[in-house]
Amino acid sequence: MAVSLAKGQKVDLTKTNPGLTKIRVGLGWDTNKYDGQADFDLDAEVFLLAGNEKVRSDADFIFYNQPTSVDGAVVHQGDNRTGEGDGDDESINIQLGGVDSAIEKIRFTVTIDDAETRNQNFGQVSNAFIRIVNADSEEELIRYDLGEDFSIETAIVVGELYRHNGEWKFTAIGSGYQGGLAALGKDFGVNIG
């Protein structure tokens, strides 16, 4: 049975699941159809952060157009442009043992594409979640439902995996950002034009 987290909670991932080597991180959301006329396009991104909370280079920014990390351990499974249907809208596969030892945190974010032009924000998004699944058994291990406490934000840091004493842990973050992907990139050291 999955561990259900609240904002700010931390949980051991590998210590409580011995033998876990491959995970799938699924992110999902629904958009409120009555808000505005334009279609929503939400995107999941991954920032691979070194000890200084920054990427080592732009190659440590993983998204639909740069889907695989340099070490091959983190692979984005592709862009979902509509968010239609149940379950994960976008997902990332991670081979935990293959992640470069210089990477201390793997941070998961969701942004709204072209949010300013379309006048969209996360106040118009509901049922957002992140979950971690054992990729071998398909067992859901961790789930964090974000709730509805966003209004003007156009990007969200959903959660992060981090290393601690040789084990991987997960933190439910749920922090909103204004300024979308450009603001996230600036904070994490990625050049987003």
C-alpha positions in Angstrom: 0.0 0.0 0.0 1.3 3.4 -1.0 2.5 5.9 1.6 0.3 9.0 1.2 2.2 12.3 2.0 1.2 15.8 3.1 3.1 18.9 2.0 6.6 19.0 3.6 6.6 15.3 4.6 9.7 13.2 4.0 9.8 9.5 3.6 12.5 6.8 3.0 12.2 5.3 -0.4 15.0 2.7 -0.7 15.5 2.0 3.0 11.8 0.9 3.3 11.8 -0.9 0.0 15.0 -3.0 -0.1 16.1 -4.1 -3.5 14.3 -1.2 -5.2 16.4 -0.3 -8.3 14.0 1.1 -10.9 11.1 3.5 -10.3 8.6 5.4 -12.4 7.6 8.9 -11.2 4.2 9.7 -12.5 2.7 13.2 -12.5 -1.0 13.9 -13.2 -3.5 16.7 -13.2 -6.9 17.8 -14.5 -7.7 21.3 -15.8 -11.0 23.1 -15.0 -12.8 23.2 -18.3 -14.9 26.2 -17.3 -11.9 28.5 -16.9 -11.1 30.2 -20.1 -11.2 29.0 -23.7 -7.6 28.1 -24.5 -6.4 24.5 -24.1 -4.0 23.8 -21.3 -0.6 22.2 -21.9 1.1 21.2 -18.7 4.7 19.9 -18.8 6.7 17.8 -16.3 10.4 18.7 -15.9 13.2 17.2 -13.9 16.2 19.2 -12.5 19.2 17.1 -11.5 20.9 19.1 -8.8 24.4 19.0 -7.4 25.2 19.9 -3.8 24.9 23.6 -4.5 21.2 23.3 -5.5 22.1 24.0 -9.1 22.4 21.9 -12.3 26.0 21.2 -13.4 25.0 22.2 -16.9 21.9 22.5 -19.1 22.2 18.8 -19.8 20.9 18.2 -16.2 17.6 19.6 -17.2 15.3 16.8 -18.4 12.1 17.5 -20.2 10.2 16.2 -23.3 12.6 17.8 -25.7 15.7 16.6 -23.8 14.4 13.3 -22.4 17.5 11.5 -21.2 20.1 12.4 -18.6 23.8 12.2 -19.6 24.2 9.0 -17.5 21.1 7.5 -19.1 19.5 6.9 -15.7 16.7 9.4 -15.9 14.4 9.2 -18.9 11.3 11.4 -19.5 8.6 9.3 -21.2 7.2 12.1 -23.4 4.9 15.1 -23.6 1.1 14.8 -23.0 -0.4 17.9 -24.5 -4.0 17.5 -23.1 -4.0 15.9 -19.7 -7.0 13.9 -20.7 -7.9 10.7 -19.1 -7.1 9.1 -15.7 -3.7 8.2 -14.2 -0.3 9.7 -15.0 -0.2 12.4 -17.6 3.6 12.4 -17.8 6.1 10.1 -16.3 9.9 9.7 -15.7 11.8 6.4 -15.4 14.8 6.4 -13.1 17.4 3.7 -12.5 18.4 4.7 -9.0 21.8 3.0 -9.0 22.7 4.7 -12.3 22.3 8.3 -11.3 25.7 10.1 -11.4 27.1 10.3 -7.9 27.5 14.1 -8.2 23.7 14.4 -8.3 22.3 14.9 -4.8 18.7 15.9 -5.6 16.3 15.1 -8.4 13.6 17.7 -8.3 10.2 17.3 -10.1 8.3 20.3 -11.4 5.2 21.0 -13.5 4.7 24.2 -15.6 2.0 25.5 -17.8 3.2 26.1 -21.3 2.6 29.6 -22.6 0.7 30.5 -19.4 1.0 34.3 -19.7 -0.3 34.4 -23.2 -3.2 32.1 -22.4 -3.8 33.8 -19.0 -3.6 30.5 -17.2 -2.4 29.5 -13.7 -2.5 26.6 -11.3 -5.7 28.0 -9.7 -7.3 26.4 -12.9 -5.7 23.0 -12.3 -7.1 20.4 -9.9 -6.3 16.9 -8.8 -2.6 17.3 -9.3 -0.4 14.5 -7.9 3.0 12.9 -8.0 3.5 9.2 -7.3 6.4 6.8 -7.2 5.9 3.3 -8.6 8.2 0.3 -8.4 8.9 -0.1 -12.1 9.4 -3.8 -11.8 6.3 -4.7 -9.8 4.0 -1.7 -10.7 3.4 -1.3 -7.0 2.6 2.3 -6.0 5.0 3.2 -3.2 4.5 6.9 -2.5 1.7 9.3 -3.4 1.4 13.1 -2.8 -1.8 14.8 -3.8 -1.2 18.6 -4.0 -4.5 20.0 -3.0 -6.0 23.2 -4.3 -4.0 26.0 -2.6 -2.6 27.6 -5.7 -4.0 30.7 -7.4 -1.6 32.8 -9.5 1.3 30.4 -9.8 2.4 29.1 -13.3 4.9 26.5 -12.1 5.0 24.1 -9.1 7.9 22.3 -7.5 6.1 19.1 -6.8 8.7 17.0 -4.9 12.2 15.7 -4.9 14.3 12.6 -4.4 17.5 13.1 -2.5 20.4 11.1 -1.3 21.0 10.6 2.4 23.6 8.2 3.8 23.5 6.1 0.6 19.7 5.9 0.5 17.1 7.7 -1.5 14.4 9.7 0.2 11.5 11.7 -1.1 10.1 15.0 0.1 6.6 16.3 -0.8 7.3 20.0 -1.6 4.2 21.5 -3.3 5.7 25.1 -3.7 4.3 27.4 -6.3 6.3 29.8 -8.5 5.3 32.8 -10.5 7.2 33.3 -13.8 6.8 29.7 -15.0 9.7 27.7 -16.4 12.0 30.7 -16.8 11.8 31.4 -13.1 12.5 27.8 -12.2 15.4 27.6 -14.6 16.9 30.7 -13.2 16.8 29.4 -9.6 18.3 26.0 -10.6 21.0 27.4 -13.0 19.5 26.4 -16.3 19.6 28.9 -19.3 16.0 28.9 -20.6 15.6 31.4 -23.4 
